[in-house]
Amino acid sequence: GMKGTMADYQIGAVAETPIMDVYPYSAEPNDKPEFDPNKA
């Protein structure tokens, strides 16, 4: 039962914020040139 719990916890934690926090910036780098280190 440990495997199922670990997978559930990781997926839930990752889909809770990290994805939402990274996607906006990575998906629209042109919309936020100030936060784009690649063009700096």
trRosetta pair geometry for C-beta under 8 A, 3 or more apart (Angstrom, degrees):
i j d omega theta_ij theta_ji phi_ij phi_ji
1 4 5.8 -55 -159 40 51 111
1 5 6.1 49 147 -21 76 108
2 5 5.7 -61 -149 40 32 110
2 6 6.0 31 157 -21 69 108
3 6 6.0 -57 -146 36 27 109
3 7 6.2 22 159 -15 64 110
4 7 6.0 -58 -146 39 27 109
4 8 6.1 27 157 -19 64 111
5 8 5.8 -58 -146 38 28 111
5 9 6.1 25 157 -18 65 109
6 9 5.9 -58 -147 37 27 109
6 10 6.1 23 158 -16 65 109
7 10 6.0 -56 -143 39 27 108
7 11 6.1 24 161 -16 64 111
8 11 6.1 -58 -144 40 25 108
8 12 6.1 22 159 -16 63 113
9 12 5.9 -60 -146 40 26 109
9 13 6.0 20 159 -16 65 112
10 13 5.9 -60 -143 40 26 107
10 14 6.0 20 161 -15 65 113
11 14 6.0 -60 -142 41 25 107
11 15 5.9 8 164 -5 64 115
12 15 6.2 -64 -137 47 22 99
12 16 6.0 39 155 -45 61 107
13 16 5.5 -46 -148 13 27 122
13 18 7.8 45 136 -1 70 115
14 18 5.4 -50 -152 47 58 128
14 19 6.4 70 152 -31 74 101
15 19 5.7 -4 -124 12 46 137
16 20 8.0 -79 125 10 31 116
17 20 5.7 -75 -152 47 37 105
17 21 5.5 33 158 -25 78 113
18 21 5.6 -64 -143 37 25 111
18 22 6.1 10 165 -11 66 112
19 22 6.2 -64 -141 41 25 100
19 23 5.9 28 165 -25 65 113
20 23 6.3 -45 -129 31 25 112
20 24 7.2 29 173 -19 55 104
21 24 7.4 -63 -167 26 20 105
21 25 7.9 -5 153 4 54 112
22 25 6.5 -77 -163 45 37 100
22 26 5.5 13 159 -5 79 122
23 26 6.0 -70 -132 49 26 99
23 27 5.1 18 175 -18 71 120
24 27 6.3 -52 -123 39 15 105
24 28 6.5 -37 -179 34 53 105
25 28 7.2 -85 -138 60 16 70
25 29 7.0 52 166 -89 60 65
25 32 6.2 -63 -129 57 75 143
25 35 6.0 -85 -139 117 116 134
26 29 6.9 -1 -146 -55 27 95
28 31 3.9 -1 155 18 115 122
28 32 6.7 83 111 3 89 92
29 32 6.7 -82 -152 57 34 78
29 33 7.7 73 157 -90 67 49
29 36 5.0 89 -172 -102 97 122
29 38 7.4 -1 -170 39 145 123
29 39 7.9 140 158 -13 113 119
30 33 7.0 7 -155 -64 37 85
32 35 4.4 -8 143 35 117 108
32 36 6.5 144 103 -35 72 90
33 36 5.2 -54 -147 22 40 121
33 39 6.1 -59 -155 76 87 146
36 39 4.7 30 113 24 119 105
36 40 6.7 174 99 -33 64 83
37 40 5.1 -41 -146 13 41 124
